[in-house]
Amino acid sequence: MEDQPVVTYTYTKIIATLLLIVVLSSIHPVAALTEDDVRAELATAYEAIAKAEAAGGSVAGLATQLDNVARKLPGAPPDLLVTDKSILDAVLAEASSAEAQGKQRTTNRLIVVGAALAVIAALGVVVWMSGSKWFWGAWLRAHNGWRVERT
Amino acid sequence: MIDDDLKSVTLIILLALAVIAVYPILNEGRVVEPFSELGVLGANGKIGDYPRQLVSGQNFNLTLYVGNHEGRVEYYRVVAKLSDETSNVSDVSPLDAQVKASWETIISSGSNSTIPVRLSVGSAGLNRRLVFELWRYDVASHDFVYDERWTQLWYNVTATG
């Protein structure tokens, strides 16, 4: 029973230290964020959406978000820089999913192209092997009153 | 003989069908002649109504127009440089002059962007020009490169009265 106040004091110190770490870690990036930092991240985000678009992804909406950041960046106040950074982080996250969707769309397109070519090739083989028989059979049915003489 | 002709005609029709089916899918979004646009518009966003007689230190407004027909999203930087009649502006290399201001925009393929700008010029003189150059972010070099597009505005500057 006599040890309890010491234990409580230790817990209080640990919690206070943890809180201090959390507060400092959340304040530090805000204080250090500069226009150049945001500009560098803007370039990184642009590279990400360019890659996603090259993979077949749809990035028009992401490009608009980046454009809004790029236009307001020169001389932006610190609070706007923080907002810009959070927009860029979100765009970076969405760019990877746009890239994945683009790759899937490209694969689907190739499957459609392959299937179309396979069907046309199969038709070609069938025509080559049985086309004449079908054609003359149809011709004879259409002209059933005619007398045909094989020469 | 007729059989062979029939086979040939049918195969040609099938080949044409294959090309018609596949070509649009493979060429989706492809731009045959990619290019970018740069233009300077008046303060009201239309061609004309450009300021020609400026007063030193006094602000004036313009609108920049950038168009993207490159077939992909582009990150552009428009750079304004002050110059005069003695300097040569080239389609190949950027003007060797101090950068007065710059603006950035990111444009999707097939879209354009207008940027309202506010500028002022310094010392008085005749036949001065404001050169606008278009730079484009190059993913390979991670830097902006001169896009070989530029435009200019001629003006005279009078000292503040």
Interface residues (C-beta under 8 A of the other chain):
Chain A: A43 Y46 E47 I49 A50 K51 E53 A54 V59 A60 A63 T64 L66 D67 A70 R71 L73 P74 R109 V112 V113 A116 L117 I120 L123 G124 V127 W128 G131 S132 F135
Chain B: D3 L6 K7 T10 L11 L14 L17 A18 A21 V22 I25 L26 E28 R72 V73 Y75 S102 W103 E104 T105 I106 I107 S108 S111 S113 I115 Y137 V139 H142
